Amino acid sequence: MTQATLDIANRLDRLPWSRWHWRVVLALGVAWVLDGLEVTLVGSVGAALERPDTLGLTGVQVGWAGSLYLAGAIVGALAFGRMTDRLGRKKLFMVTLAVYALATFATAFATDFSFFALCRFVTGIGIGGEYAAINSAIDELVPARVRGRVNLAINGSFWLGAALGAGSSLILLHPDVLGPVTGWRVGFGMGAVLAVAMVLVRRQVPESPRWLLLHGRHEEAERILQAIEADVAAQHGSLPPMPAGRKEHARMSMPSLKEVMHVLLKRYRTRSGVALALMLAQAFFYNAIFFTYALVLTRFYGVQDTRVALYIFPFALGNVLGPLLLGPLFDRVGRRRMIALTYGLAGVGLAATGVAFVAGMLDAFSQALCWSAVFFFASAAASSAYLTVSEVFPLEMRAMVIALFYAVGTGAGGFAAPLLFGWLVDSGSREAVAGGYALGAVLVIAAGLLALRFGVDAEGRSLEEIAPSSPASA
């Protein structure tokens, strides 16, 4: 076992917010935008893909393509999460973005269901890997005092991608622009172009000094940290004085899966329970509404298929504004209180919307506005679940833990909720659909109360203080 006194955490946490931080956030945060773009684009062009002059898919095949994308995301998160802890944040966030770019570009040239489905699966692998690599890197590079708001804003950017996907599909599929035969291909190519641009930007993002120190690469960590400090000082002048230093450990071996499970199930058993409850509740809540959004509008309100994308915009607006406006409160008021508040208000809002839905008090537009208001809080709540997972476990296994919880949340919420709500909508009963909303409301309220009682006060604290690393023998 070796020790170092570089005091990486304090040196990074004391830095004022700068252009360098903005570059990191923009370069890495695009992962969520790309995911939102992919999910919404496929939903928006689904009808076009069923045409005989495109791919001639059936409704079942369109559904399978969505499921395979989620399955790929789970596989990618687990596989790349482990490699991110072993090989470093930078190597993997470059590789995962390249996988995404190549796969979504190949999708634009699909000629049948098999090739299209394979491309969607591989695209999901790239996106799933992005989550593990990106969330761990961002948390390790931004100052502790703003980690909450930055994390929430980045996670909420999924809905910028969703709005981009909805808007681009309306334009590209319009007969006076490209039309359905060519427009859907250009849509997927657009995602690849955005990814390639981000590859060039990400080359300037350094490896995490925290990860380097943990793996005994002291000189490289010091060199990168000095370059970051010089960049920030060039903008702000003299940097704030250093807080009292402390020794930090370097771990010369990767934790085994057995060690990871020991940390999750024994050392931090309560944290794991809270994180699992938050992830499962938000995944069920989100996927239940989002994946049946179009069905509710078309079946109960008579909205035309071609106009469904228009109703995505107010929904996306609420989802983007929630993390942006509420995010600073997670650093000021505190994690536990704000998690409980956002989860609770989201649950109460959805339950109230369900009552109004059954009573016939809403039309398509007011229904969309109600969902927008509900997800103003739900988006911040869901983002806080990812924040919780990424900051309350030790650095040496952070990416793997993010991957595990993401896989469980996506696997359970991504499959169970759409299937259940699809069946409820097919029943044609407003009462049945509202019952599903009530179930989602109960789950998120219960998860918020668990966080209030057993959550971690992580605001303003360094990652090393929240969850110290366990030194291992070299």
N, C-alpha and C positions, 0 to 999 in steps of 0.2 A: 504494500500500500504506500502511495506517495501523497504528499500534501503540497499545496501551493498557497501563496498569500497574495494572489493577484486581485482578490476581492472583486471578481467580475460583476457580481450582482449589484453591489453598491455603485460601481462605476457606471453601469448601464442605467440604473434606476435614477441617478442624480441628473442625467442629461435633460436639458430643456427640449421641448418638442421642436423639431427642425425639419428642413427640407429633406434631410436624409431619412427621417422617419416616414415622411409622406411617400418617398420613393419606395420604401419597403412595403408599406401598407398597400399602395396601388399595385405594385408588382406581384405581391402574393395574394392579395384579397380578391383578385379576379377569379379565383377558383369557384367561389360561390356564384358569381355572375354567370360563369359558364354553365354551372349546373342548372341554374334557373332558366337559362336560354335553352338548354337541351330538353329539359322536362316539358317546358311550355311549347316549344317548337313542335315536338312530336305530337302533343295533344292538339295543337292548332292545325297541323297538316294531315292529321289522321284521316279525315274524310277524303282528302286529295289522294292519299296513298291507296284508297280502295277503288279508285277509278281504273278501268281496264287499260287506259293509255298511260298509266304510271306504273305502279307495281302490282295492281290488282289484288291487294291484300283483303282478307276478310276482317270483320270486327274482332274476331278472336285472335287473329295474327297480330293486329295492332296492339291488342292487350298483352299478348306474349312478348312483343318487342319492349313494352314498358317494364314488364316483370324481369326480363333478361337484363335490361339496363340496371335495375336495382340489384339483381344478383351479381352482376359484374362489379358494382360499387362495393358490395360486401366483400367479395373476393379481393378486390384491389386494396381496400382498407386494411384487411388482415395481412396480406402479403407485403405490401409496401410499408405498412406500419412497423412491422418487425425490422425491415431493412433500413427504415429511417433511423431507428435507434442504433442500429449496428454501423451503418455506413455514413450517416450524417444527414442533416436537414437539406443542405444545398443540392447534393447529388440527387436526392430523391425528388425534390420539388422541380428539378429540371427534367428528370426522367418521366415523372407522371404527367407533366404538361405535354411533353413530346408524344407520349402514348395517346393522350386525349386528342391532340391535334391530328395525328395520322389517322386515328380511327374515325373521327367525325368527318375528315376530308374524304376518306374512303366511302363513307355512307352516301355521299353525294353521287357516287357512281354505281350504287346498288341496282341490280336488274331483277332480282327476285327476293322472296322472303328470306331464304336461307342466308344469303349474303348480307341482307339488311339486318337480320337478327344478330349475326355474328359481329357486325360492326357496332351495333348498339351494346352488346355485351362487353366488347373491348373498350368502347368509350366509357362505359360505367367503371371498368377497372381503373382507367386513368383518373376519373373524378374521385373515386373512393380513395385511391392513393393520395390524391391532392389533399383531402381532408386531414389525414394523419400528418403529412409532412408540413402543411401550411400552418395549421393551428398550433403545432408545437413550436415552429420557427417564430411565428409572430409573438407568441407569449414570451419567448426568450429574448426578444430584441426590443420590445417597447417598454418604457418605464412603468414601474408598478403602480404609480399614482393614477395612470390613465388606462391601465390594462383592460379594465371592465368596459369602458365606453368604446375603446378601439375594437375589442373583440366583438361586441354586440353590433357595432356598425358594419363590420366586415361580414358577419354572418347574415345580417339583414340585407346585404347587397344581393342575395339570391333573387330578390324580387325586382331588382333592376334588370337582371337577366330575364326574369319572367316577362316584364313589360316589353323588353327588347324583342323577345321571342314572339309575343302576341302581336306587337306592332309590325314586325318584319313580315310575319305570315299574312297579315291583312294586306300589306303592300305587294309582296312578291306573288301571292296567289291571285291577285286581282287580274281579271282578263285583259285590262288595258295596260298592264305592266308586263309581267312575264307569264302569268297564268299558272294553273296547277301542274302542268306537265313539266315545266322547267323550274318554276319558282321554288318548289320544295328542295330541289338539289342545290340551288343557290343559297338557300337558308342554311343548310348544313355546311356548305363551303364557307359561309360568313363566319361561323363559329371557329373554323380552322384558321382563318386569316387572323382573327382576334388572338387566338392562342399563339400563333407564330410571332405576332408582335410582342406578346408578353414574354416569350422565350428570350427575345433580345433584351428586354428590360430586366428580366430576372438575373441575367449574367452579372449585373452590377451588385446584386444582393449578396453579402458575405455569408460564410458559414457562421452558425451560432457560436460565439466564444464560450458560452456555457457548455455546449456539447463538446467542444474541443478540450476545454479544461477537464471535463469529466473523463475524457479518454486519454489524459496525460499529454496532450499536445500543447504544452504551456507556451512555447515560443510563438507558435502560430496564433494562439488565442490572444497573446499580448500584442502581436503585430496588427491583427484585425481590430482589436479594441482601440489601439492608438490611432488607427486610420479613422475609425468612427468618431472618436473624440476630436480629432483635427478637423473633420468635416463639420461637426456641430459647432466647434469653436470659431470656424471661419465665418459662420453666420451670426453667432451670438456673442462672440468675444470670449472673455475669461469664463471658464466653467465654474459651477458652484463647488465649494470646498468638499472634499471627500469626507463622508461619515466615518465613524470608527470602523476600522477593518476587522476582519475575522478570517480564520483559516477555512479554506474550502478543500474538499477531498476530491481526488481523482480516482476514478474507478477503472481499473485496467481490464475488466472482463464484462461481457454482456450478461445481464441477468437472464437466467434460464426461465422457461415458461413456468417451471415449478415455483421459482422465486416471485414471478409476476403474480401468480395465483395466491401465493402466501400473503403478498402485500394487499391484494384486493379482498381476500376472504378472511384474513386474520388481522393484520396490522391496521388496515384502514377499512374494516368491515362496515362500519357505519357510513363512512363516506361513499363506499361502493353502493350501499343500499339506497342512499339519497340520489346519487348520480343515476342509478338504474331507473328509479321511479321517475325522475325528471325526464330522462330520455324516452322512456316508453310512453309516458303520458303525452308529451309534446308530439311524438311521432304519430301516435294514434289520432290525436286531435287534428293535426295538420293534414295528414293523408286522408282522413275521413271526409274532410270538407273539400280539399283541393281536388282530389281525384274524382269526386262526384259533383263538382261545381257545375260543369256543363250539363250533366244529367238533370239536376234540380231545375236549372233555368229552362231547359227544353221541355221536360216532362210536366212540370207544374205551372210554368209561366208562359209556355208557348213561344219561347225565344228561338229564332231560326238558328240553325247550326252555324251559318256563315257570320252571325253577329255575336256569337258567344265571346269571341276574343275581345270585343269592346268592353265587356263587363270585367275583364281581367284588370283593367287599368285602375279603377277605384280600389279594388282588392289589393293590387300591388302597392298602391300609394300608401295605404294604411300599414302594410307590412314593412315598407321602407322607413316611414316616419317614426314608427314605434321605437326601434332600436336607436335611431339617431337622437330623438328627443328625450327618451327615458334612459339611455345609456349612461350619461354623466351621473345620474342618481345612484347607479350601482357602485360608483366609486365614492360618492359623498354620503348617501344614506346608509349604504352597506348592502352586501350580497344577500344575506338571509331575508331581510325585510323586503327588498325589492323583488326577489324571486317569489316570495309568498304573495306579494301584492299583485304582480303581473299574472301569475298563474291563477290567483283567485278571481281577479277581474275578468280574465279571459273566460273562465268557467261560468261565472255569473252571467256574463254577456251572451255566451252561446245558449245557455238555458233560457234566458229571456227571449232571444231570437227564435228559439224553438217554440215557445208559447205563442209568439206573434204569428209564426208560420202556420201553426195549427188553427189559430183563430181566423186566418185569412186576412190579416191586417196589412199584409205586405204585397207589393207588386215586384216585378223583376228588378227595377231600379232601387227601390227601398230595401229589398233583400240584399242586394250587392252593397249598399251603404251600411247596412247592419253588420254584414260580414267584415267590411272594411274597418269599422269601429272595433269589433271584437278582436280582429287580428292586429290592430294597433298594439294591443297588450300581448296577444299571443305570440307575435313575432319577437318581441323583446323577451318573453318568457322562454321561447324555444332557443333563442340565441344564448340565453343565460345557462341553459342546460349544457351546451357545448363549452361555454366558458368554464363552468364548474368542473367538467371532466378534464379540461386541459390544464387546470391550475392546482388541483388538490392532490396530485399524485407525483411521486419522485421523477426527476428529470430523466434518469437513465432508462425509464420505461414509459415515458410520457406518450410518445407516438403510438406505441403498441396499445396502451390503455385507451387512447382516443379511438383507435381503430376498433377495439373490442366493443366499446359502448356504442359507437356508431353502427357497427354491424348488428348488434342486438336491437337497437332502436329502429334501424331501417328494415331489418328482417321482420320484426313483429308488426310495426306500424305500417310498413310499406306493403305488406301482404294482407294482414288481417283486416285492417280498417277499410281499404277499398272494397274488399270482398263483402264484408258485412254491410257496408252502406250501399253498395251496388244492389245487393239483395233487398234492402229496405226500400230503396227508390223504385226498384222493379215491382214491389208490392203495390205501388200506387197509393199508399196510405200516408197521409201527412202525419198522422199520429205515430206510425212506425218510424218514420224519419226523425221526428222530434224525440222519440225515445232514444234513438242513436245519439242525437245531440246531447241528451241528458246524461248518457253514459260517458261521453267525452268530457262533459263538464265536471262530473264527479271525479274522474281520473285526474284532471289537472288541479282541481281544488285540493284533493288529497295529497298530491305530490308537492304542491306549494306549502301545505301545512307541515309536511315532513321536513322540507328544507328550512322552514322557520324554526323548527324544534332542533334539528340535528345537523343543519348545514354549517359550513365553515366561514368564519369572518375573514375572508381573504383580501378585502379591499386595502390597498396601500401597502401590502406586505410583499416582500420578495418571494419568488417561487421557492427558493432554498429554505426560507423560514416556514412557509406553509407546509412543505413536505421535504424534509432533509433527505439527501441521497444516502444510501447505505454503502459505505466503502467495501470493496472486495479485495481479496488478496490478489496480487499480481501473478 
